[in-house]
Amino acid sequence: MSKDQEPVTTPDGRYIVVRGRLWRAANPLLDTEVREELVKDLMSARRAVRAALKARNDDDLSSARARVQAAKEALGERGDPWWSDGTPDFNRRMVKNTPYAAWWQGKPNG
């Protein structure tokens, strides 16, 4: 997948698939403006992680990683799942080892 391509999303919209692995998608129920602000926060935090790594500053690195975690939780990509129907979370699992396996096998890239 190149940077300008949209990731493949599971039929229920709960995950994106990257290199055969499920990653929890952002909560689609978030207000557009809220989501955009959270994504800006996430990108800023990721830049701070890169800068702290380059500077070899452990305190700044810890703080920046905490900001990444907070933004991802607010987006619904980490922490408790954003859905409430009791379906288990398969975040970070290989698609072939989840109930999405049959769907993935039917995809041209699966």
Backbone hydrogen bonds in HBPLUS format (Angstrom, degrees):
<---DONOR---> <-ACCEPTOR-->    atom                        ^
c    i                          cat <-CA-CA->   ^        H-A-AA   ^      H-
h    n   atom  resd res      DA  || num        DHA   H-A  angle D-A-AA Bond
n    s   type  num  typ     dist DA aas  dist angle  dist       angle   num
A0005-GLN N   A0002-SER O   3.10 MM   3  5.49 163.7  2.13 115.4 120.6     1
A0017-VAL N   A0008-VAL O   2.84 MM   9  5.48 143.6  1.98 153.5 161.1     2
A0010-THR N   A0015-TYR O   2.97 MM   5  5.56 159.0  2.01 145.7 151.6     3
A0013-GLY N   A0010-THR O   2.81 MM   3  5.19 161.1  1.85 118.9 125.4     4
A0025-ALA N   A0014-ARG O   2.82 MM  11  5.40 172.8  1.83 128.5 131.0     5
A0016-ILE N   A0023-TRP O   2.81 MM   7  5.34 160.1  1.85 155.6 159.9     6
A0023-TRP N   A0016-ILE O   2.88 MM   7  5.34 154.1  1.94 158.6 162.9     7
A0018-VAL N   A0021-ARG O   2.92 MM   3  5.28 159.7  1.96 151.8 154.3     8
A0021-ARG N   A0018-VAL O   3.00 MM   3  5.28 156.1  2.05 111.4 119.1     9
A0095-VAL N   A0020-GLY O   2.89 MM  75  5.78 163.7  1.91 146.4 151.8    10
A0022-LEU N   A0093-ARG O   2.82 MM  71  5.54 172.4  1.83 162.7 162.0    11
A0092-ARG N   A0022-LEU O   2.66 MM  70  5.14 142.0  1.80 140.8 148.8    12
A0027-ASN N   A0075-LEU O   2.80 MM  48  6.02 167.9  1.81 170.2 171.7    13
A0030-LEU N   A0027-ASN O   3.27 MM   3  5.84 170.8  2.27 117.4 119.6    14
A0035-ARG N   A0031-ASP O   2.85 MM   4  6.10 166.4  1.87 163.5 167.7    15
A0036-GLU N   A0032-THR O   2.91 MM   4  6.13 163.5  1.94 152.1 156.4    16
A0037-GLU N   A0033-GLU O   3.04 MM   4  6.24 156.6  2.10 145.0 150.9    17
A0038-LEU N   A0034-VAL O   2.93 MM   4  6.19 157.9  1.98 152.2 158.6    18
A0039-VAL N   A0035-ARG O   2.88 MM   4  6.14 154.0  1.95 152.6 159.9    19
A0040-LYS N   A0036-GLU O   3.01 MM   4  6.25 152.7  2.09 143.6 150.9    20
A0041-ASP N   A0037-GLU O   2.94 MM   4  6.25 156.9  1.99 146.9 153.3    21
A0042-LEU N   A0038-LEU O   2.87 MM   4  6.13 154.5  1.93 146.0 153.2    22
A0043-MET N   A0039-VAL O   2.92 MM   4  6.17 163.5  1.95 152.6 155.9    23
A0044-SER N   A0040-LYS O   2.96 MM   4  6.16 159.7  2.00 150.7 156.4    24
A0045-ALA N   A0041-ASP O   2.91 MM   4  6.12 157.2  1.96 147.8 154.4    25
A0046-ARG N   A0042-LEU O   2.89 MM   4  6.16 152.6  1.97 149.2 157.0    26
A0047-ARG N   A0043-MET O   2.98 MM   4  6.25 151.8  2.06 144.8 152.2    27
A0048-ALA N   A0044-SER O   2.96 MM   4  6.26 149.1  2.06 143.6 152.5    28
A0049-VAL N   A0045-ALA O   2.91 MM   4  6.24 146.0  2.02 144.8 154.1    29
A0050-ARG N   A0046-ARG O   3.04 MM   4  6.35 164.1  2.07 148.3 151.5    30
A0051-ALA N   A0047-ARG O   2.93 MM   4  6.21 159.5  1.97 149.1 154.8    31
A0052-ALA N   A0048-ALA O   2.89 MM   4  6.03 159.6  1.93 147.4 153.0    32
A0053-LEU N   A0049-VAL O   2.89 MM   4  6.12 157.0  1.95 154.1 160.5    33
A0054-LYS N   A0050-ARG O   2.97 MM   4  6.19 159.9  2.01 147.7 153.4    34
A0055-ALA N   A0051-ALA O   2.89 MM   4  6.10 152.3  1.97 146.4 154.3    35
A0056-ARG N   A0052-ALA O   2.81 MM   4  5.73 112.3  2.27 133.2 149.7    36
A0057-ASN N   A0052-ALA O   2.99 MM   5  5.14 160.7  2.03 144.7 149.8    37
A0056-ARG N   A0053-LEU O   3.13 MM   3  4.87 144.3  2.26  93.0 103.7    38
A0061-LEU N   A0057-ASN O   2.92 MM   4  6.08 153.1  2.00 149.1 158.0    39
A0062-SER N   A0058-ASP O   2.95 MM   4  6.08 160.1  1.99 145.9 150.1    40
A0063-SER N   A0059-ASP O   3.10 MM   4  6.33 162.7  2.13 148.8 153.3    41
A0064-ALA N   A0060-ASP O   2.85 MM   4  6.01 161.1  1.89 150.9 156.3    42
A0065-ARG N   A0061-LEU O   2.90 MM   4  6.05 161.6  1.93 151.8 156.7    43
A0066-ALA N   A0062-SER O   3.04 MM   4  6.22 148.3  2.14 142.0 150.6    44
A0067-ARG N   A0063-SER O   3.05 MM   4  6.37 146.1  2.17 142.6 151.7    45
A0068-VAL N   A0064-ALA O   2.97 MM   4  6.35 151.3  2.06 147.8 155.6    46
A0069-GLN N   A0065-ARG O   2.98 MM   4  6.22 165.5  2.00 148.7 152.2    47
A0070-ALA N   A0066-ALA O   2.94 MM   4  6.14 161.7  1.97 147.1 152.0    48
A0071-ALA N   A0067-ARG O   2.99 MM   4  6.16 161.9  2.02 148.7 153.2    49
A0072-LYS N   A0068-VAL O   2.93 MM   4  6.15 164.6  1.96 156.4 160.9    50
A0073-GLU N   A0069-GLN O   2.89 MM   4  6.09 154.7  1.95 151.5 158.7    51
A0074-ALA N   A0070-ALA O   2.95 MM   4  6.14 159.6  1.99 146.9 152.6    52
A0075-LEU N   A0071-ALA O   2.94 MM   4  6.18 145.0  2.06 145.1 154.7    53
A0076-GLY N   A0072-LYS O   3.07 MM   4  6.18 121.5  2.43 131.7 146.1    54
A0077-GLU N   A0072-LYS O   2.87 MM   5  5.17 134.3  2.08 162.3 159.4    55
A0076-GLY N   A0073-GLU O   3.00 MM   3  4.97 138.4  2.18  96.1 108.7    56
A0093-ARG N   A0090-PHE O   3.12 MM   3  5.62 153.3  2.19 140.2 138.6    57
A0097-ASN N   A0094-MET O   2.94 MM   3  5.54 159.3  1.99 119.4 126.2    58
A0098-THR N   A0095-VAL O   3.02 MM   3  5.38 148.8  2.12 128.6 125.2    59
A0101-ALA N   A0098-THR O   3.10 MM   3  5.67 162.8  2.13 124.6 125.2    60
A0104-TRP N   A0100-TYR O   2.91 MM   4  6.14 161.8  1.95 158.7 164.6    61
A0105-GLN N   A0101-ALA O   2.89 MM   4  6.14 156.6  1.95 154.4 160.5    62
A0106-GLY N   A0102-ALA O   3.30 MM   4  6.52 140.0  2.47 140.2 149.3    63
A0106-GLY N   A0103-TRP O   3.14 MM   3  5.33 132.2  2.38  99.1 111.6    64
A0107-LYS N   A0104-TRP O   3.01 MM   3  5.24 157.9  2.06 108.3 115.4    65
A0110-GLY N   A0107-LYS O   3.05 MM   3  4.89 155.2  2.11 102.7 110.5    66
